[in-house]
Amino acid sequence: TGLRNIGNTCFMNSILQPLMATPYLNDYFCNKFPRERHNRSTRLAQTYQELLNMCRSSRGIPVTPSDIKNAVARTCSQFSGYA
């Protein structure tokens, strides 16, 4: 599944694509993270899991990663906006 570019997010998308294709990371976020969410809960991790689930269920339709972009911006203010 592709990720839509929402402004100047092509670099973020180019990092997310290989992360989402990493088998061990997928296994963790799809199977283990939901059970231990209370121990490692951060908004960024939760948003990544939601994005991964959206991509897995999108049936090839590109997904807009605005929630994770916003979570990254809240974590690191230099990534706020679309410049």
N, C-alpha and C positions, 0 to 999 in steps of 0.2 A: 504494500500500500504506500502510495506517495504522500508527501506532506505538502500542503499548499504554502506558498510564500505569502506572508501577510506583512507587507512592507519590506523592511530590510532584514528578513529572517533567514535568508538562504544559508548563511554560515551556521546558524543554530540548527537548521534542518540537516545540513551535511554532517553535523555531529550526532544528531539524534538517529539518523538512519542506521549507521553501524552499531550504535548502542542497542537499538531495537532488534538487530540481527544477531546479537551475541547470545548463544544458547544458554549459558549459565546465568546471565542476567535475566533473560526471559523466564527461566525456571524459577529463579528467586522471586521475581515480581508477580508471576502468575500463580505460584503454588505456596511459597513460604511467607512472603510479605503479608498477605491477608491474615494469616494466623498470628503473626507476631507484630502486627501494626502498632499495638499499644506500646511496645518497647522501642520502636524505631520511627515513630511517627513524626514526619515533617511534611509540610504542605508540598514541598517540591517532590518528595518521594511519592506521596499520594497522587499528585498530578501526573507524574511519570507513569505510574501504574494505570491510571485512567486512560492516558494516551495510548499506552500499549494495548489495553483492552479494546479501545475504539478502533485501532488499526487492525487488530485481529478479527474484529467483527464487521469491518467496513465493506467486505466483499469486493475489494479492489478499487473502491471509490476513494479519492484523495481525502485526507483528513486535515482539518485546519487546527494547527497546534497553538491556538491562542491562549488556552488555559496554562499550558506549561511555559509559554513565553511570559505570561503575567507572573507566574510563580518565580521564574528566574529573575524577573525585574524586581520583585519584592525582596528577593534574597540578595541581589547585587544591583544597587540603584543605577549603576552606569549602563545597565541594559534596559532601562525604562524608555518608553517612547519607541519610535521606529526609525530613528536616524542611524 
